[in-house]
Amino acid sequence: MHQRSWFKLLPVLAAALLFGSLRCDAQSQSVISQPQVQQGATGADWPAYGGTNLFWRYSSLNQVNTTNVKKLVPAWIFQTGDYQEGLQSTPIVVNGVMFVSTGRSHVFALDAATGKLLWQYKHQMLPGYSPPARSKSYGLAVSDGKVFLATYDDFLIAFDQKTGHEVWRVTVEDPYTCRCSMSAAATAVKDKVVVSGGGLRGFIAAFDMKTGREAWRFYSIPGPGEPGNDTWSGDSWKTGAVINWNSGSFDADLNLVYWGTGNAKPDFFGATRKGANLYSSSIVALDADTGKLRWYTQEVPHDSWDYDSNWEPVLMDRIVKGRMRKLLVHINKGGYSWVLDRVSGEVLGTYPDNEHINWVKEVSQSGELIGRHDVVENEPAWLVCPSNLGGKSWNHEAYSPRTTWIYVPMIEMCNDIVARPAILGVPGSAGGIWVMKPPPNHDTGYSHIDAFDPVTGKRQWTYQYKYPLLASVLATAGDLVFSGDAEGDFFALDARDGKKLWSFQTGAGNRGSSVTYTVGGKQYVATPTGWGSVSADIMSVLWTDSDKWRLGSALVVFALPEDSK
Amino acid sequence: MSKLSVRVRSIIFSALLFVPVVAKAQQLSTEQNLKHGEEVFAQTCTQSYCHGAAGAAGGAPKLAGRGLTGDYIERVVTYGISGTPMPAWGQILPLNEVRAVIAYVQSLNGIAPSMRSGPPPALTGEAAHGRDLFFDPQHSVRCSFCHRVNDRGLQVTPALGNVPADVAALRNLATPQVSTATAGSDTFPALLSSKIPTETKIYDLTKFPPVLRTFSPASVEMKDGSAWKHSQVLGNYSDEDLGAILAFLRAAR
């Protein structure tokens, strides 16, 4: 345990006096150290994609809390005008300015108190370029006086934070050949900006913030002669893809960057890529200065269900079996969470998050898949749960050091999968066909936000919803859990029991990541609205009334009325 | 592994991949061609992120029974739709497979199969191998990062002019257009991209890939000449590879 001295508590006490209504929580204070809360929580700003680089999506703000949340009203609305794939972005807020990106790689800088447009950039996709899927952008990085945008046609562009003028741009990969589809938000790591993407051999790469020069590049499939290359039969390493389409996290003390990697291609059809297929469906820990692999943990060796590991690696220090450990908690698309020691990669435990899982009998506490039921060529289609869209989609979970729980948005949906040979090396040639189905003994799918003990996986409460929940979760020190739903209701739950305390109809389905921040001492809560994405479209076949899930692309921002603070 | 064996392996691999298909296609009846088109369609277009089984729709639009015209189908399959995930299959699949898919999708729209037309003939032999190397994603440093040929690749340099006579000439290519830029304490090999009164855009060639940097004109100074050499970025191509690339550039003109 870290020692706590009284003056370190001063800001907390001051905040308590200022905002009132803080419930003292003896349990959380004994479990989570104050220095770690200061590293993992956001304050006035929302400076990074995951909140901070520990990826908690947790804010220490508590002006809006369980007692006054029902008074929240809209403060301003911003329509982006770009309806490509809805609005799946996470806004970044620094010094009262909000930065947001949209599906066609447009960037807007807004006054975070009023929504007034300060500058904008509208990316023109390369002529003749055909992206591997409909283009999308999950967000931006802001650091060193610059805003960094990774585009779907494989550029990394740095803009001046104040003016929006371009400072540099680099082609991370030749888009005509690679079709790498950089959808992940760039991540600022010290003096570098880290991006990731796909192509025939996925990559994670770092560029110097000042000059744009490449600093390092890690391929998620090892090349000939490198350790792990022999886990791909024949030449299958050349076409295994392993697309890294989401962002990672960073531990400054250990100087390690953590990333979740994609599944091995062709999806479903494993016969042409015998072996474990490293580093697919893995967590990799890379040296932040060199990009060298420090350790890896493969969650799904030789995947045949399309269960990639691209979701967020959440970093936290917690007591495990009586000993304080540096943890990395990570949920795989297959619906299981892995609890890793982030110093060594050792698996300390696993637990199921989904209610319907049948691709394995279980995942052992040391991470082995017990009783695999693989998708195999020449076998009739069988009902795999969860579906290959994931027991959880990319929309992020949140971790509150006050309750000590992690809040996870889950989807219960299965699919019939049949494996078929792919044409190797042809982007877009998958090794199978799948059709969405409800879980056994259900007429349709459903979803839920659950509070879990992130170490033991003990479920504390569940909030159920009849349609897919595809918006990220946000946790705050006001003991609130925010998220939004397919019908357009943005809502707040009580972080301790999951009861719905407030909701507001935003006009379009919620598919992005809400954030909270202050300007001039006033707390705002902002949610992207606008349904969209390939996953959302594919899921819609399970519901006959899915035309209620409305498209759009707007930011809706809430605050308390002047007289209620 | 020796270069020769890699080459031999790649020839054998190509032979295995294409010969049976070509041999089959040459003798295909209209009906067999349709059947083949259905197979290729099932392998490439049906996945649920895209057009679904028999073009019944998935993540991408429905294709069956849409009343699409034969010309439209041929154009879109061959050249793709820019700005959408629909790729130019004419650049990806062998000619016969593209023709078979076109015939199949036409049949889904009630159009009688025709094998009369199709995309332009593909390159063959050494030139085809050279084209693959020019764009080869396994070469982390590759020609197409800087040079655009036949509407593929990035145009960092102006369009290619004369093709060098041989591999030695390619390696020793004079690059008088590369100069030396100084911005503050930073000096780097530079290729001017554009200059207007308010800004100068320069490719920084210090490291691969090149970075397009934007400066105010007063903040950067450019001097003729640079120690940068074209051979620096040819490092992972063998002489044999470069010979094939030259054959491609000659054939592509």
Interface residues (C-beta under 8 A of the other chain):
Chain A: M125 P127 G128 Y129 S130 P131 P132 A133 R134 H165 E166 V167 W168 R169 V170 T171 V172 D174 P175 Y176 T177 C178 R179 G199 L200 R201 T211 G212 R213 E214 R217 P224 D235 K238 D267 R420 P421 A422 I423 V426 P427 G428 S429 A430 G432 I433 W434 V435 V534 D537 I538
Chain B: M1 F13 V40 A42 Q43 T44 T46 Q47 S48 Y49 C50 A53 G58 G59 G80 I81 S82 G83 T84 P85 M86 P87 A88 I92 L93 F135 D136 P137 Q138 S140 R142 S144 F145 D151 R152 G153 L154 D186 D204 T206 K207 F208 P209 P210 V211 L212 R213 T214
